[in-house]
Amino acid sequence: MELGFLTQMLVSIEINGIIILDTVSINFGPGLCALTGETGAGKSILLDALGLALGMRANSDFVKNNEFVDKANQAVVSATFSLKNNNPVFDLLSELDLFSPKSEEFMVLRRSLDSEGRSRAFINDQSVSVSTLRLVGESMVEIQGQFASQGLMNQASHREIVDRFFSLEELRNKVSLKYQNWQKLEADYAKAKLTFNEEKTEEQFLQNAVAELKLFNPLSGEETVLAQERGFLINSEKIVKAMATAETILSQRGGVEEQLNATQKVLGQELNKSAGKLDAVMDALSRAAEGTTEAQNLIQGIMGDTELTSENLEACEERLYALRALARKHNIPAEELPKLTQVLEVQLSEISNSSQNLTILRNKNIQAFEIYKNHALQLSKKRRKAAIELDKAVAKELPFLKLQKSEFHTVIENLEQKHWGPLGLDHIHFEVATNPGIEPGPLEKVASAGELARFLLALKVVLRQINATPTLIFDEVDSGIGGATAFAVGERLAMIANNVQVLVITHSPQVASFASSHFQVIKKETAGKIATNVFLLTDKERREEIARMLAGAKVTDAARAAADSLINGKFQN
């Protein structure tokens, strides 16, 4: 594909098998492109076919019972666009991972449709969903007058239009950043508050647990001591009896102590004669005597200190069992209970710190909200100024378009706080009143098709410097008008076409006279089959077509002269 220019626009449409459009190929140029033809020639079907390639709703009737398409084939429509590197569609395509951003000069949107209503969508030969095709298509083409959900007919776009008209994008971006910061802190605060509430629920448990532990006062190694004490007390009767027997053996006449003393006395008499050989024996006997005495004293002490009663055993077991129950309650070994008090006290301290942190987060959140709110209020204030200027600018255009008794209003409504968002505090939509005394209402509900198209045209004239869509299509923009009004419509379409490509389907010779490219839609019967085709007119053919539009069925020399006058810009009402 070769172009002598590189601009953003619809380059061509290829249509195969759409109702009476057998094989239609149209190559468009920049500027204002007019499509004309007799009523019923197929201009609306042509627009439907383009809508199919842009992802609009498919209708199986486009193909069903179509003499040009057999059951094995499909109807196919392709729309080719030229792009500039700064086109936002590159970012969109990059997000969709369709092709490398800013590396393609052309983009082809293609849609196939069978007689059962099944369709497939493609972007640059890559299969995509129909919703993706529509998303990309709407970024490239805006159709006014037929698809009420698109472009200016979509209230969701009105706020963007006001912001761009008054160059408020930078402030709106700041509002968006402040909103995101507020929302982050809002989320952080909500999370911290949830955690704090959970901790507060646990706080009473921790306080009770610490009080219980301090009151119980578990000691390090206490479980082992108590277990040993319990074992001793359970077997105390046998142990005491054994100690009594041992004490008797040690202390009775002729017992160990007497025998050791007697042994020491006998050996002591010979000690000086033993040349030191009995010294070790005497030391051992002395130690044994001392050990026996110590053992006897220990036995007597233990027997004297130990109260061998059932109450002692009961008290020991009660403490031991309570210690173990407390350990099970906290799901830790008993030996870790003495340290648990410190652990729980640390957790209580952290809850206290959480309360302080929650207060800090809350204050930050409030501060972030106020910053967002202040920026958003500034944006709202400027939007209201922009609305006044926009309404004035549109009002100046209305008389030229035979809408001098009509009114246009930009309505800005304050949203409830729960609906505030990254784009601010406002809901913005356009309303019109077509006659004095009639309450203004939404564009699509108040205006007739022709009035609606002219309102949208007036808006597009005012917004032509900021239009983001490469191709605009107007249908029925000249409905119910003629003469000077139709001339004004054509003039304004040409003004818009200085900035973007404009396609207009028109019955008005005045409108068609402003076109830089003029296409004629012709329906013919050949060999018993009716088909529509589209032809780019030469200068001579264009003169004849405009003359036909002026004169009707019979083209006269006077009509040709009038056509020359229109084409040469010498229109006279």
Steps between C-alpha positions, in 0.01 A plus 500: 500500500645834396395840624643836410442609859496348843213618712250344735186399316290225351688401186269241348204266544475157340152343503407154375154345519307747717140494367517694171866589544661221300858617464554862599838666543530866599827693540456817703715810518549761771269795557127494429368195313140514381292194411189573294248302303132454440273391782523124543835472326656337807671782690362384836603140427849629425509661842370179658781307332762740636344467845546126473876543447511737797351239732140619501211261550478240223174412328472163329259661251809664350585155364184290527331429164773701332533399135868599503595263784451125496476297819866404486620858497492798728450869458818693582564870564846653548585857599858623458634798694820699474656596832743749644746407771323717756162330455368376839385181328863380513487495879170313484636248251811456711286426806312243294833355382390520135819637348806699598398857588582781260642270235211476252383758248174319431241312702237271351176420685318201350176322580341194344136397538309189397128449441455360853623826650836360608782745456875518540712809559860581407745786548797482264410135435517416870182348637332712769167515677225716351509720812871563439429582136235747611729657759765564234245598234339763722840656559541548123151587371218700650162467329244773565137457421459123494668335798368689799740334744807635326698823526312806619187292549675315779461706819810335640704704249356841592723557803807424289380745234462784752844430649669498162312808382637700794840323516432356842678168443801592714284599798283193451812279501602659831153427636539141385837466677363655821202264480728198462709613798185549708366159399830333591498660845130419531580135431796506741283655772218251441745209521663641814160562657391143429821370655460731798141388557615138492777586746255686727288187510812309607616768745261395781612141461865608524434714806319212673775257400775725640306547826446124528867425435619757751262365761602140435869599478641189327865442587779376278524120521198483730329219308802270554519587871130443553503174307789373716331622819176325398690178437664528839172567679324213325776259625566684830384218734748250360777761483451609864493140621824434317659813645391399853653155456820655368514746789456214747776300337732798513424600858431172689754351741757312307402676185716644228608800704613289802678258275684778319600659832619165634700438183659842523589439870669166428700630204578827681697309764735372232508815288837626621658165424363465146750734336210695344348200327182525706451874441289449187291237675442730796398784263254272321353381832473862612317597182274201529417595855431858400289379199303269725432783742403730211271238351340445838448875545356536147257214556391651828467844332293372209277305736462804720425748214265283295132516580372179361132591464238459221456878503861547385452256213171666401661848503796378295276333241267801478795733425650258248172443316420873497846571361452250219146626424633854470765378256235321289285814500782693335614201293859509627717273718469569873865603526425796265226646721733726703607679177145523362409791723768715337389393151137592569599832655693582180188422295294730720757772445480447123121540515552828675744602225247388236253745646751780456587386146129483415458858613797607285361317195157650556647851511699433181188366333299807597779725375523313167123522457504877562783545247307298241179686578668842466651411162170349385313815606745710298432273202124533551529878513694512174261254338213736574690782333573271207133406476402867466757553225399182319132592509578846361712355219234247401228766519686704236487206260131412541350782287711397200355149526134609515494444876472865599207430735681215667714498812800295599597446864791329669357363823738440791359311796672436832540130565438345840825449685475122460520554122805732506784358299827562316323733255359723769169580666284575197262333261490694173257461213366708216135604470309685230168676458378517139224756554439787743312401812601134478703359786850396391566128488770255392613532139371164386156541662407854397633558150376344178751308289575806283515740796717258690748477215524879478544540876782252483642681201498829693683329785752347267570841342569646843710200602678447169841602637485236774332214318675175583325268253674487159180445297155652549194378313180706476173345388176699448676823595311681223160351578219754451721792397611663179628824355713714727467260794625206295782720373591586860499131588737424211721792596528375857568145395784635288630695802508182708667317211798733529586312821363149449359287222124546459263270313150630436206314350290775352208587273598867495685640197619790715665258744645286221651805332747541789642149465862443410400147389156421364368142478178391333304200623323332208264203500467311171331187374722274293398160368202497735711582807491830687832625634631822647840645428689814594700715260742788557380777269715698264448877484265460205306218665479698819349795315235268354421344837458835676286621207286188541463571869390855416264421211373149566446241227563736205832684513481837324765748397368731770560225755852449369565875528369494855726204571798694365405791724490274805827325418674832438376639830265756350187375671211744515195433714 
